[in-house]
Amino acid sequence: MTAKNIEFRTFRPERRPVPRQRVLLSGLIVYRNGAITCDCTFRSLSTTGARIAVAQLSQFPTHFYVINVRDGVAYDARVVWSKGLEMGIKFEAGLSLSAKPDFMLRRLKELWLAKAHR
């Protein structure tokens, strides 16, 4: 083999703080206070973010909620990169959809609604 025939591949080092696991999970993008939703697929997932794919090109806001259907978790997410039908998102916060609602939060909301409707 000559030096001409040797192919060198350079790999970029991982820049994410937590490596992502390859997955194939159903998801739902939610924005405009729940008025607009779009099915998506989680392609890779970590505790801090994910790579998701959508079926068709669309304009999405830079911040939205994304629901991991299997795990029953909604994430407040920020778009880090977008290319074609895929995008990388960073999780700002997570909310378990299967957990019992927080009593204090529910009570504060009730009080706010009672006061606001007077």
N, C-alpha and C positions, 0 to 999 in steps of 0.2 A: 504494500500500500504506500502510495506516495503522499506527500503533504497536501497535494491538490485534492485527493480523494477523501481526506478526513473532514468530516463535518463537525463543527463546533457548535454546540448549543449552549446558550447562556440562559440561566434561569434567574428570574428576579427573586430576590428574597421576599419572604412573606412580610407584609407591612401591617397586617391586622394584629391587634393585641391578643386576640383569641382565634385560633384556627377554626375554620368552618367545616362542618360535616356535610358530605353530599347527601341530599335527601330528595324525595319526590312527594311533596305534601300539598294538599289542597289549601288554598288561601283566598282571602277576600280583601280587596283594597276598599277603604271607606273614606269619603271626604265630603266636604260641604255639609257638616253636621249630620251625616248619615243619609243625605238626600241622594248621593251618587255612590254606587258600588261597582266593582269590576272584579270578576274572577281572576285569580292568579295562581301560580304554582311556585312553591318554595323549591329552589334547586340546590341551595346550600344554606346552612343555618348554624349560627353560634349563639352564645348568650348575648352578644353585643350587636348582631346584625344578620343580614341574609342577602342572598342573591335570589331575586324573584323574576318570573317570566309571565308575560301576558299574551293572550291569543292574537291581539291586533294592536297596531300602533295607536296610541292615544296620548293626549296631553294630560299629564298628572301634575298636581301641585308639588312643591318641594317638601311639604309636610303632609302626612295623612296617617290614618290608622290602617294597620294590616292585621287580619285575623288569621291565626294558625288554627285551622278547623280541627285537626286531630287533637291538639293539646288544649283547646279551649282558652287560648290566650290572645288578647288584643295588644298590639304594640303601637305606641306613638312613634312613628318612624320619620326619618329624614332621608331624602335621596342624596347619595354620595356620588353616584355615577349612573349614567344611562347610555345604553348602546343597543339600538334596534328594539327588539322585544324584551330585552332584559334590563334590569337595573339592580344596583347594589344599594342597600338601605342600611342605615344605622339606627338601632333602637334607642330612643330617648327614655322610654319608660314602658313597663309592661303591666297588664291588668288581667288577672285571672277571671275568666268569664264563668267558671264553674264554682268559684268560691261563694260563700254566703256574702251578700252585700254588707258593707260596713254599716253598722247601726248608726254611728254618729253622722256619717256622710248622708245617709238616707234621712235622718232626722233634720239635719241642717237644710237639706233641700226642701223638705216639707215646710219648715218654718219660712224659708225664703219665698216659696210659692204662695203661702198664705198671706204674707206681708205684701208681696208684689201685686196680688189680685184685688187689693182693697180699693 
